[in-house]
Amino acid sequence: MGRRARPPAARRSSLTVRDEDDASGRQNTERPHENRAIQRCLTSAVALRDVSRTLVLKPVSPTPLETVRHWDALVLQTKTAGRAAYEAALMLAEGHAT
């Protein structure tokens, strides 16, 4: 039982994907500031998702301690999101200036 040959279109598609993967690898090493900025943007997005989740899951009748914990979580998540977005903007501005 030998391997079946793939049709020419499938071979071309496979080669195209491989070429695109190679090109994206070059872009990653050629523009490291953009990659770091992307990572910071994703960190910010995750923190904002957590803010939304914390707001949605707020206890109906919280105790004073639960209220403090809830607000502490919101403050931490919001700071994380803001700082990460700010850092991403700085990285992109630095990269643009060079």
Secondary structure, DSSP 8 states (H G I E B T S, - for coil): -------HHHHHHHHHHHHHHHHHHHHHHH-HHHHHHHHHHHHHHHHHHHHHHHHHT--SS--HHHHHHHHHHHHHHHHHHHHHHHHHHHHHHHHHH-
